[in-house]
Amino acid sequence: MNAQNWINLLGMSKHPLGGYGCRLEDRCGSVGKGCSTASSYRMLKEGETLGFHQVKQSQVWHYYAGQPMWVYFLVRHHLLAQRLGKDPSRGELPMLSIPEGTLVAAEVESRKGFTLFGVVLTGVDVVEPAALPDRDKLLSRYPEHRAHILRMSRA
């Protein structure tokens, strides 16, 4: 299936952080007090980026289809990168855990094709929107990563 087929099948729409998405919510009251999960399908197509944003709640990202994707993390002035995909021989992982408060961004590895992935937040009562930091503040705080910040953030 191509990207447009997935977008239509899943009912995805443009996402404010970049790419496309659609959200699903499940509540599991019988498992524990206040237990809930929030899940979403996400897609990045060629040339699109998921801009740097700070996650408000811990997340688990799952690879589903398409090209592998680079996921970037800004942690204590270090830019870390990990491939999300299905081929461990190429250093790809099918699932990534992203801790609360992490600055994260992503792009399709080959800059062609698409990546379909999922994001799951667990143990939350309310899903808080991700914080989009100001590009100038990111550049001021992480000047050594200027090229990535310019490509992976919103003006």
ZIQUISUL-V873529 format. One record per run of one state. SS is the DSSP state (A for helix, B for strand, O for the rest). FROM is the first residue (numbers start at 0). TO is the last residue. Records with the same first field share a line. If there is no record, write none. Layout:
SS: FROM-TO ; FROM-TO
//
This chain:
O: 0-1 ; 10-11 ; 14-18 ; 27-34 ; 45-47 ; 54-57 ; 66-67 ; 75-76 ; 84-86 ; 90-90 ; 93-93 ; 98-101 ; 108-112 ; 122-129 ; 131-133 ; 141-141 ; 151-154
A: 2-9 ; 87-89 ; 134-140 ; 142-150
B: 12-13 ; 19-26 ; 35-44 ; 48-53 ; 58-65 ; 68-74 ; 77-83 ; 91-92 ; 94-97 ; 102-107 ; 113-121 ; 130-130
//
